[in-house]
Amino acid sequence: MKKNKAFLVLGLFFILVIGGFFIIQKGARKDGTPTALRNSFILNEKLWASIQSAKRLSVKKSTPAAGKVPRVNGLVGLKSEIDLTNYSINIVNPDKSMHLPISSFYLLPKIGYTTDFRCIEGWSEETHYAGARFSDFLEAHNLGKKLDGKYYAYVGLITPDKKYYVSIDMESMLHPQTVLAYEMNLQPLSLDNGAPLRLIIPIKYGIKSLKRIGTITFSDSRPPDYWAERGYDWYSGL
């Protein structure tokens, strides 16, 4: 009798799990993701945003040995040919637009840092990166702010071929470890790691650290995001 009850309970449990799965998958969707999952992502975003602090740093690690090649993971947005000699980045601020040559980023104060680069797939790697702080870039070119002096809510970054794109909250972009990087592991960026310029934002998973920046935009409405459109958590905070 006890065994029969146990099997009955187990059977009901599997029916509920499988039934719930199909209801979620076949039900209403929000931003390309089942509504129940998307709502859980939104709750996660609010939780992480509430505890995040601009003073909280990703833990400093030892600089990797000379010559260590950074791991390459994903080539979306990197397959088109580019002219590194005449490379420029398109900047779209709502009240002005400009094209900045790659040399302009080398003129900004250079910072370097070693910390974990964390992939949403579950692996991490101690990586040194160097370049210009995003906040210094904004200040140098008077970007990212509205006429009233307040920052726009979001930053969008897009590869030159427009095949990979991310959107990130401005607070995270102003974090002191968010860098427009042109070096990794004390070497110039390789093509597969986003040469000539990429984003490194260690308080987010690696899917936000867009390789090969072609365009930077600012807005109060959230720009498109490649992986959020494919069911991943938009905020992707650590």
URNOR-V28565 format. One record per residue. N is the residue number from 1. RES is the residue in one small letter. PSI is psi as a letter, one per 40 degrees, with the letter a starting at -180 (* if undefined). NEAR is the number of other C-alpha atoms within 12 Angstrom. D_FIRST is the distance of its C-alpha to the first C-alpha in Angstrom with 1 decimal. Layout:
N_RES_PSI_NEAR_D_FIRST / N_RES_PSI_NEAR_D_FIRST
This chain:
1_m_d_7_0.0 / 2_k_d_8_3.8 / 3_k_d_9_5.4 / 4_n_d_10_5.1 / 5_k_d_11_6.4 / 6_a_d_12_8.7 / 7_f_d_13_10.0 / 8_l_d_14_10.6 / 9_v_d_14_12.4 / 10_l_d_14_14.3 / 11_g_d_15_15.3 / 12_l_d_15_16.6 / 13_f_d_14_18.4 / 14_f_d_14_20.2 / 15_i_d_15_21.1 / 16_l_d_15_22.6 / 17_v_d_14_24.5 / 18_i_d_14_25.8 / 19_g_d_16_26.6 / 20_g_d_17_28.4 / 21_f_d_16_30.3 / 22_f_d_15_31.6 / 23_i_d_18_32.5 / 24_i_d_21_34.5 / 25_q_d_20_36.2 / 26_k_e_14_37.1 / 27_g_a_17_38.0 / 28_a_i_17_41.2 / 29_r_i_19_43.2 / 30_k_h_22_45.6 / 31_d_f_24_48.3 / 32_g_e_23_46.6 / 33_t_i_26_43.1 / 34_p_h_25_40.0 / 35_t_d_20_40.8 / 36_a_d_24_37.7 / 37_l_d_26_38.7 / 38_r_d_27_42.4 / 39_n_d_22_41.7 / 40_s_d_20_39.9 / 41_f_d_25_43.0 / 42_i_d_25_45.3 / 43_l_d_18_43.4 / 44_n_d_21_43.8 / 45_e_d_24_47.5 / 46_k_d_19_48.0 / 47_l_d_16_46.3 / 48_w_d_22_48.4 / 49_a_d_24_51.5 / 50_s_d_13_51.1 / 51_i_e_14_50.9 / 52_q_i_22_53.4 / 53_s_i_19_56.8 / 54_a_e_20_60.0 / 55_k_e_15_60.5 / 56_r_h_16_57.3 / 57_l_i_23_58.1 / 58_s_h_29_56.1 / 59_v_h_19_56.3 / 60_k_h_20_59.5 / 61_k_i_18_59.1 / 62_s_i_16_61.5 / 63_t_h_23_63.6 / 64_p_i_23_62.6 / 65_a_i_16_64.9 / 66_a_h_14_67.9 / 67_g_e_14_67.3 / 68_k_h_16_63.5 / 69_v_h_22_62.7 / 70_p_i_30_60.2 / 71_r_h_25_57.1 / 72_v_h_22_57.4 / 73_n_h_23_54.4 / 74_g_h_20_55.0 / 75_l_e_20_58.2 / 76_v_h_25_57.8 / 77_g_e_30_61.1 / 78_l_e_32_63.0 / 79_k_e_20_63.9 / 80_s_i_18_67.1 / 81_e_i_15_70.5 / 82_i_i_21_72.1 / 83_d_g_15_75.6 / 84_l_d_20_75.1 / 85_t_d_11_78.9 / 86_n_f_13_79.1 / 87_y_h_24_75.5 / 88_s_i_27_75.2 / 89_i_h_30_72.4 / 90_n_h_24_72.3 / 91_i_h_30_71.8 / 92_v_g_25_70.9 / 93_n_h_28_71.4 / 94_p_d_21_71.5 / 95_d_e_17_75.1 / 96_k_i_18_76.3 / 97_s_i_19_75.6 / 98_m_i_19_77.0 / 99_h_h_21_76.7 / 100_l_h_25_76.7 / 101_p_i_23_77.7 / 102_i_d_29_75.5 / 103_s_d_20_78.4 / 104_s_d_23_78.0 / 105_f_d_32_74.6 / 106_y_e_24_76.3 / 107_l_e_18_78.8 / 108_l_i_25_76.2 / 109_p_h_21_75.3 / 110_k_h_23_73.2 / 111_i_i_28_70.1 / 112_g_i_29_67.8 / 113_y_i_35_64.3 / 114_t_h_29_61.7 / 115_t_i_29_58.0 / 116_d_h_32_54.7 / 117_f_h_38_54.5 / 118_r_h_29_50.9 / 119_c_i_26_49.4 / 120_i_e_21_46.5 / 121_e_e_13_45.1 / 122_g_e_11_44.4 / 123_w_i_14_47.5 / 124_s_i_19_50.5 / 125_e_h_26_54.0 / 126_e_h_28_56.7 / 127_t_h_38_59.5 / 128_h_h_38_63.0 / 129_y_i_41_64.4 / 130_a_i_36_67.8 / 131_g_a_41_69.5 / 132_a_h_36_70.4 / 133_r_h_34_68.2 / 134_f_d_38_67.2 / 135_s_d_31_68.5 / 136_d_d_29_71.9 / 137_f_d_30_72.0 / 138_l_d_28_71.6 / 139_e_d_17_74.2 / 140_a_d_18_76.7 / 141_h_e_23_76.6 / 142_n_f_21_75.9 / 143_l_i_31_72.7 / 144_g_e_39_69.3 / 145_k_i_27_70.7 / 146_k_i_18_71.6 / 147_l_d_14_74.9 / 148_d_e_8_73.6 / 149_g_e_10_72.9 / 150_k_i_15_69.1 / 151_y_i_26_67.1 / 152_y_i_30_65.4 / 153_a_d_24_61.6 / 154_y_i_30_60.8 / 155_v_h_40_62.3 / 156_g_i_39_61.8 / 157_l_h_43_62.6 / 158_i_i_39_63.0 / 159_t_i_38_64.0 / 160_p_d_32_67.3 / 161_d_e_20_65.7 / 162_k_e_25_63.4 / 163_k_e_25_60.3 / 164_y_h_34_58.6 / 165_y_i_36_58.7 / 166_v_i_46_57.2 / 167_s_i_39_57.5 / 168_i_i_46_57.2 / 169_d_i_39_57.7 / 170_m_d_33_61.1 / 171_e_d_29_60.0 / 172_s_d_36_58.4 / 173_m_d_41_61.5 / 174_l_e_31_63.7 / 175_h_h_27_61.7 / 176_p_e_29_64.2 / 177_q_e_39_62.3 / 178_t_h_39_62.3 / 179_v_i_40_64.9 / 180_l_g_48_66.7 / 181_a_i_46_66.7 / 182_y_e_38_69.2 / 183_e_i_35_68.2 / 184_m_h_43_65.1 / 185_n_f_32_65.2 / 186_l_e_26_69.0 / 187_q_i_25_69.7 / 188_p_i_25_70.5 / 189_l_h_31_67.6 / 190_s_i_25_66.9 / 191_l_d_28_66.6 / 192_d_e_27_62.9 / 193_n_e_36_62.4 / 194_g_e_40_64.3 / 195_a_i_34_68.0 / 196_p_e_39_70.2 / 197_l_h_47_68.1 / 198_r_i_47_64.5 / 199_l_h_48_62.4 / 200_i_h_48_60.6 / 201_i_g_46_58.4 / 202_p_e_41_56.2 / 203_i_e_39_54.3 / 204_k_i_37_52.7 / 205_y_i_32_50.8 / 206_g_d_35_53.1 / 207_i_e_37_52.6 / 208_k_e_42_54.9 / 209_s_g_45_57.7 / 210_l_h_48_59.4 / 211_k_i_43_61.7 / 212_r_g_45_65.2 / 213_i_h_44_66.0 / 214_g_d_40_68.0 / 215_t_i_36_67.8 / 216_i_h_42_66.9 / 217_t_i_40_66.4 / 218_f_h_35_66.1 / 219_s_i_29_64.6 / 220_d_e_22_62.7 / 221_s_i_17_60.3 / 222_r_h_22_57.8 / 223_p_i_26_59.0 / 224_p_i_26_56.8 / 225_d_h_34_54.6 / 226_y_d_30_53.6 / 227_w_d_28_50.2 / 228_a_d_29_49.2 / 229_e_e_22_49.9 / 230_r_e_17_47.4 / 231_g_e_26_44.5 / 232_y_i_31_45.2 / 233_d_h_35_45.7 / 234_w_d_39_49.3 / 235_y_d_37_50.0 / 236_s_f_36_48.8 / 237_g_i_36_49.7 / 238_l_*_29_49.1
